Amino acid sequence: MDFDLNESQSLLQDSIRKTLTAKYGFENRKAYMASETGWSREMWAQYAELGLLGLPFAEEDGGFGGGPEETMLVAEQMGRHITLEPWFSTVVLGGGFLRHGADASLRQQMVEGVASGETLLAFAQVERQSRYDLFDVQTTAKKDGSGFVISGRKGMVLHGDTADHFFVTARV
Protein backbone atom coordinates (compact mmCIF):
# COMPACT_ATOMS: atom_id res chain seq x y z
CA MET A 1 0.00 0.00 0.00
CA ASP A 2 1.22 3.47 -0.88
CA PHE A 3 0.54 6.00 1.89
CA ASP A 4 2.30 8.91 0.18
CA LEU A 5 0.19 11.86 -0.90
CA ASN A 6 -0.15 12.47 -4.61
CA GLU A 7 0.67 15.89 -6.04
CA SER A 8 -2.86 17.32 -5.79
CA GLN A 9 -3.22 16.04 -2.20
CA SER A 10 0.10 17.64 -1.23
CA LEU A 11 -1.01 20.94 -2.79
CA LEU A 12 -4.32 20.75 -0.94
CA GLN A 13 -2.59 20.06 2.38
CA ASP A 14 -0.08 22.90 1.87
CA SER A 15 -2.79 25.34 0.80
CA ILE A 16 -4.93 24.65 3.88
CA ARG A 17 -1.94 24.70 6.21
CA LYS A 18 -0.72 28.05 4.87
CA THR A 19 -4.18 29.62 4.98
CA LEU A 20 -4.93 28.50 8.52
CA THR A 21 -1.46 29.33 9.81
CA ALA A 22 -1.78 32.86 8.43
CA LYS A 23 -5.36 33.51 9.56
CA TYR A 24 -6.06 31.25 12.53
CA GLY A 25 -3.61 32.31 15.21
CA PHE A 26 -4.62 32.47 18.87
CA GLU A 27 -5.79 36.09 18.76
CA ASN A 28 -7.71 35.53 15.51
CA ARG A 29 -9.44 32.51 17.03
CA LYS A 30 -10.41 34.51 20.13
CA ALA A 31 -11.91 37.23 17.92
CA TYR A 32 -13.81 34.65 15.81
CA MET A 33 -15.15 33.02 18.98
CA ALA A 34 -16.33 36.40 20.32
CA SER A 35 -18.27 37.19 17.13
CA GLU A 36 -22.05 36.88 16.87
CA THR A 37 -21.91 33.42 15.28
CA GLY A 38 -18.94 32.17 17.30
CA TRP A 39 -16.95 31.57 14.12
CA SER A 40 -15.68 33.55 11.13
CA ARG A 41 -17.90 34.12 8.09
CA GLU A 42 -14.80 35.52 6.36
CA MET A 43 -12.95 32.24 6.87
CA TRP A 44 -16.06 30.31 5.74
CA ALA A 45 -16.03 32.29 2.49
CA GLN A 46 -12.33 31.54 2.11
CA TYR A 47 -12.98 27.81 2.61
CA ALA A 48 -15.56 28.01 -0.19
CA GLU A 49 -13.08 29.87 -2.40
CA LEU A 50 -10.45 27.18 -1.76
CA GLY A 51 -12.98 24.48 -2.68
CA LEU A 52 -12.98 22.92 0.80
CA LEU A 53 -16.77 23.03 1.14
CA GLY A 54 -17.43 21.19 -2.12
CA LEU A 55 -14.43 18.89 -1.90
CA PRO A 56 -16.07 15.54 -1.02
CA PHE A 57 -19.03 15.86 -3.40
CA ALA A 58 -19.18 14.30 -6.86
CA GLU A 59 -18.53 16.65 -9.75
CA GLU A 60 -21.93 15.85 -11.31
CA ASP A 61 -23.54 17.13 -8.08
CA GLY A 62 -21.59 20.39 -8.17
CA GLY A 63 -18.65 19.31 -6.03
CA PHE A 64 -14.98 18.70 -6.67
CA GLY A 65 -14.87 14.89 -6.54
CA GLY A 66 -12.54 14.48 -3.58
CA GLY A 67 -12.56 11.34 -1.51
CA PRO A 68 -11.97 10.31 2.08
CA GLU A 69 -8.24 11.03 1.83
CA GLU A 70 -8.82 14.66 0.84
CA THR A 71 -11.47 15.06 3.53
CA MET A 72 -9.01 13.65 6.07
CA LEU A 73 -6.35 16.16 4.98
CA VAL A 74 -8.77 19.04 5.55
CA ALA A 75 -9.94 17.61 8.89
CA GLU A 76 -6.34 17.20 10.04
CA GLN A 77 -5.51 20.85 9.39
CA MET A 78 -8.78 22.13 10.84
CA GLY A 79 -8.16 20.06 13.96
CA ARG A 80 -4.58 21.26 14.21
CA HIS A 81 -5.79 24.88 14.23
CA ILE A 82 -8.91 24.15 16.34
CA THR A 83 -11.14 25.92 13.83
CA LEU A 84 -14.62 27.01 14.84
CA GLU A 85 -16.48 27.07 11.53
CA PRO A 86 -19.27 24.52 10.83
CA TRP A 87 -17.19 22.50 8.36
CA PHE A 88 -17.69 19.17 10.14
CA SER A 89 -21.45 19.60 10.65
CA THR A 90 -22.06 20.94 7.14
CA VAL A 91 -19.60 19.14 4.89
CA VAL A 92 -18.80 15.88 6.68
CA LEU A 93 -22.04 15.02 8.51
CA GLY A 94 -24.62 16.85 6.39
CA GLY A 95 -22.67 16.18 3.22
CA GLY A 96 -22.50 12.50 4.07
CA PHE A 97 -26.29 12.36 4.36
CA LEU A 98 -26.63 14.13 1.03
CA ARG A 99 -24.13 11.86 -0.73
CA HIS A 100 -25.56 8.63 0.63
CA GLY A 101 -29.25 9.32 1.18
CA ALA A 102 -30.56 12.06 -1.09
CA ASP A 103 -31.83 11.64 -4.62
CA ALA A 104 -29.88 13.23 -7.49
CA SER A 105 -32.03 16.34 -7.79
CA LEU A 106 -31.83 17.15 -4.07
CA ARG A 107 -28.08 16.51 -4.06
CA GLN A 108 -27.53 18.91 -6.97
CA GLN A 109 -29.74 21.53 -5.37
CA MET A 110 -28.13 21.31 -1.92
CA VAL A 111 -24.49 20.68 -2.87
CA GLU A 112 -24.31 23.89 -4.88
CA GLY A 113 -25.29 25.90 -1.79
CA VAL A 114 -22.95 23.98 0.49
CA ALA A 115 -20.00 24.28 -1.91
CA SER A 116 -20.52 28.03 -2.31
CA GLY A 117 -20.76 28.53 1.46
CA GLU A 118 -24.35 29.79 1.28
CA THR A 119 -25.98 26.71 2.85
CA LEU A 120 -25.18 25.46 6.35
CA LEU A 121 -26.29 22.04 7.56
CA ALA A 122 -26.68 20.40 10.97
CA PHE A 123 -27.53 16.94 12.31
CA ALA A 124 -30.17 16.78 15.06
CA GLN A 125 -29.79 13.38 16.63
CA VAL A 126 -29.16 13.42 20.40
CA GLU A 127 -32.15 13.29 22.74
CA ARG A 128 -31.93 14.02 26.45
CA GLN A 129 -33.34 10.68 27.63
CA SER A 130 -31.19 8.60 25.27
CA ARG A 131 -28.00 8.95 27.33
CA TYR A 132 -25.88 8.03 24.29
CA ASP A 133 -28.13 5.14 23.19
CA LEU A 134 -28.58 6.04 19.53
CA PHE A 135 -31.54 3.67 19.19
CA ASP A 136 -33.51 5.52 21.88
CA VAL A 137 -35.33 7.96 19.59
CA GLN A 138 -38.64 9.44 20.77
CA THR A 139 -38.92 12.13 18.09
CA THR A 140 -41.60 11.18 15.56
CA ALA A 141 -42.27 12.04 11.93
CA LYS A 142 -45.90 11.75 10.78
CA LYS A 143 -46.94 11.92 7.14
CA ASP A 144 -48.80 15.12 6.30
CA GLY A 145 -49.65 15.55 2.63
CA SER A 146 -46.44 15.38 0.62
CA GLY A 147 -44.22 15.97 3.66
CA PHE A 148 -43.84 15.08 7.31
CA VAL A 149 -44.52 16.82 10.61
CA ILE A 150 -41.72 16.24 13.12
CA SER A 151 -42.54 16.23 16.81
CA GLY A 152 -40.03 15.86 19.61
CA ARG A 153 -36.97 17.42 21.20
CA LYS A 154 -33.33 17.18 20.32
CA GLY A 155 -30.47 18.06 22.62
CA MET A 156 -27.21 19.54 21.47
CA VAL A 157 -27.16 20.12 17.72
CA LEU A 158 -23.66 20.99 16.53
CA HIS A 159 -23.89 24.40 14.80
CA GLY A 160 -27.68 24.19 14.88
CA ASP A 161 -27.85 27.87 15.78
CA THR A 162 -26.63 28.90 12.33
CA ALA A 163 -27.87 26.01 10.16
CA ASP A 164 -30.19 26.56 7.22
CA HIS A 165 -31.25 22.90 7.00
CA PHE A 166 -31.30 20.05 9.51
CA PHE A 167 -31.08 16.29 9.19
CA VAL A 168 -33.27 14.94 11.99
CA THR A 169 -33.53 11.38 13.29
CA ALA A 170 -37.16 10.43 13.94
CA ARG A 171 -39.40 7.40 14.10
CA VAL A 172 -42.10 7.07 11.46
Buried (B, 14 or more C-beta within 10 A) or exposed (E): EEEEBEEEBEEBBEBBBEBBEEBBEEEBBEEBEEEEBBBBBEBBBBBBEBBBBBBBBBEEBBBBEBEEEBBEBBBEBBEEBEBBBBBBBBBBBBBBEBBEEBEEEEBBBBBBBBBBBEBBBBBBBBBEEBEEEEEEBEBEBEEEEEEBEBEBEBEEBBBBEBBBBBBBBBEE
